[in-house]
Amino acid sequence: MVKVKICGVTSAEDALKAVECGADALGFNFYPPSPRYILPEKAAAILREVPPGVCTVGLFVNETREHVTSVLRTCGSAEGSGLTTVQFHGDEDRAFCRRWPLKVIKAFRVRDPDTLGEIGEYPVDYYLLDSWSRELFGGSGSAFTWDWLGEPMARPVILAGGLDIENVSEAVRVAKPFGVDVCTGVEAVPGRKDHQRMKDFIAAAKMG
């Protein structure tokens, strides 16, 4: 069954409701320009309330290794109660993605079918495929063409970009991803989730 990641979590209420509705992973955005940005200290407080067994992902865009390590420390990852996974959503190269103590997701913004052929093999655990935007690193609310995912990729794929209640079942059927990632599609306003949409999205994804 497909895994579901709810990204852009900024409150304990949204985090716990997502888990109650069946989310497998929660994403915390540490990219300051994003309207879903969360301070590491606030994320740490939320993470202490998340039940064991839920994948918790810290999203970073073109940060230094030192900064990412500092955020992981603040979130309590070294003690086992913090983030379990890092997601690099910028222009990070293969060297940057190596030698992290947690699982690693590398995001790629898919502009056309050639983008997929250029990815090759990154030293990470998962690829996240998002829609391309000139200005935004994720959160655009638009989708790319899922039919482009015709051939298996080097790592399990998490599908993102423009997913919502109406299209996620089709996306799962067409792309056959390991998981799906949603942010805009289940929001009431940027940074705050609509709980009914979240519940319906997770149900639709897992039935897809």
C-alpha positions in Angstrom: 0.0 0.0 0.0 1.3 3.5 -0.9 2.8 5.5 1.9 1.5 9.1 2.6 3.6 12.0 3.8 1.9 15.1 5.0 4.3 18.0 4.6 4.4 21.5 5.9 3.3 20.6 9.4 3.4 23.6 11.9 1.3 22.5 14.8 1.0 19.5 17.1 -2.8 19.4 16.4 -2.2 18.9 12.7 0.6 16.4 13.3 -1.5 14.2 15.6 -4.5 14.4 13.4 -2.5 13.4 10.4 -1.2 10.3 12.3 -4.8 9.5 13.4 -5.9 9.7 9.8 -3.3 7.2 8.7 -0.3 9.3 7.6 2.9 7.4 7.5 5.2 10.4 7.5 5.2 14.1 8.6 7.3 16.8 7.0 8.7 19.9 8.8 9.9 22.7 6.5 13.1 24.5 7.6 13.3 26.7 4.5 12.9 30.3 5.8 11.2 31.8 2.7 8.4 29.2 2.8 5.1 30.2 4.4 5.3 26.8 6.1 8.6 27.4 7.7 8.9 26.2 11.3 11.5 27.1 13.9 13.6 24.1 14.9 12.6 24.7 18.6 8.9 24.6 17.7 9.4 21.5 15.6 11.2 19.8 18.5 8.2 20.4 20.8 5.8 18.9 18.2 8.1 15.9 17.6 8.0 15.0 21.3 4.3 14.4 20.9 4.5 12.3 17.7 4.0 8.6 18.4 6.9 6.2 17.8 7.0 4.6 14.4 6.0 7.7 12.4 8.6 8.9 9.9 9.4 12.5 10.6 11.2 14.5 7.9 13.1 17.7 8.0 13.1 19.6 4.7 16.1 21.8 3.8 16.9 23.9 0.7 20.6 24.6 -0.2 21.8 24.7 3.4 25.2 24.0 4.8 26.0 20.7 6.4 26.7 22.6 9.7 23.3 24.2 9.7 21.4 20.9 8.9 23.4 19.2 11.7 22.5 22.0 14.1 18.8 21.7 13.3 18.9 17.9 13.8 20.5 18.4 17.2 17.9 21.0 18.2 15.1 18.6 17.2 16.5 15.9 19.4 17.5 13.5 16.6 20.6 12.3 18.4 18.4 11.2 21.3 16.1 9.3 19.1 13.0 11.5 19.7 13.5 13.9 16.8 13.6 13.7 13.0 14.2 10.3 11.4 14.8 11.5 7.8 16.3 14.5 6.0 14.9 15.8 2.7 17.1 18.0 0.5 14.9 20.0 -1.8 17.4 22.3 -3.5 20.4 22.0 -5.8 22.3 19.7 -3.4 24.9 17.5 -5.2 25.7 13.8 -4.7 28.6 14.6 -2.3 26.3 16.7 0.0 23.8 13.8 0.2 26.3 11.3 1.5 27.2 10.4 5.1 24.1 11.5 7.0 23.1 9.5 10.1 19.4 9.5 9.1 17.6 8.3 6.0 17.8 10.8 3.1 15.2 11.9 0.5 16.5 13.9 -2.5 13.9 16.0 -4.2 14.0 16.8 -7.9 11.8 19.3 -9.7 10.6 17.7 -12.9 10.5 20.0 -15.9 10.2 17.5 -18.7 10.8 13.8 -19.4 14.5 14.4 -19.9 14.8 15.5 -16.2 14.1 12.0 -15.1 16.8 10.6 -17.4 19.4 13.0 -15.9 18.9 12.1 -12.3 20.9 8.9 -12.4 21.8 7.4 -9.0 22.1 9.6 -6.0 23.5 8.1 -2.7 20.1 8.5 -1.0 17.2 6.3 0.2 14.4 7.9 -1.8 13.7 10.2 -4.7 10.9 12.8 -4.3 9.7 14.0 -7.7 8.0 17.5 -7.5 6.7 19.8 -10.2 9.1 22.4 -11.7 8.8 26.0 -10.8 11.1 28.9 -11.6 10.5 30.6 -8.3 9.5 27.9 -5.8 11.2 24.9 -4.2 8.0 23.0 -3.7 4.6 24.1 -2.6 3.5 25.3 -6.0 0.3 23.3 -6.1 0.8 22.2 -9.7 1.5 18.7 -11.0 3.8 17.3 -13.7 2.8 14.6 -16.2 2.8 11.3 -14.3 3.0 9.3 -17.5 6.7 10.4 -17.7 7.4 7.8 -15.0 7.4 4.9 -17.4 10.7 3.3 -16.4 11.7 2.2 -12.9 14.1 4.6 -11.2 17.2 3.8 -9.1 15.5 4.5 -5.8 11.9 4.3 -4.5 9.9 7.3 -5.7 7.8 9.6 -3.6 5.4 11.5 -5.8 4.7 15.2 -5.1 3.4 18.3 -6.8 -0.2 19.3 -7.2 -1.7 16.2 -5.5 -5.2 16.6 -3.9 -8.2 14.5 -3.1 -9.5 14.6 -6.7 -6.4 13.3 -8.4 -4.3 11.3 -5.9 -5.9 7.9 -6.8 -5.2 8.4 -10.4 -1.6 9.5 -9.6 -1.0 6.3 -7.7 -2.6 4.2 -10.4 -0.5 5.8 -13.2 2.8 6.4 -11.5 2.8 3.5 -9.0 5.0 5.4 -6.5 6.4 4.1 -3.2 4.7 7.1 -1.6 2.9 10.4 -2.1 3.6 13.8 -0.6 1.0 16.5 -0.1 1.1 20.0 1.3 -1.1 22.6 -0.5 -3.8 20.0 -1.4 -4.8 19.5 2.3 -4.4 23.0 3.6 -7.0 25.5 4.9 -4.4 28.2 4.6 -0.6 27.9 4.1 0.8 26.2 7.2 -2.5 25.1 8.6 -4.2 21.8 7.6 -7.8 21.2 6.8 -8.4 18.0 8.8 -11.3 16.7 6.6 -9.3 17.2 3.5 -6.4 15.4 5.1 -8.5 12.5 6.1 -10.1 12.2 2.6 -6.7 12.5 0.9 -5.1 9.7 2.9 -8.1 7.4 2.3 -8.1 8.2 -1.4 -4.3 7.6 -1.7 -4.4 4.3 0.1 -7.3 3.1 -2.0 -5.6 4.1 -5.2 
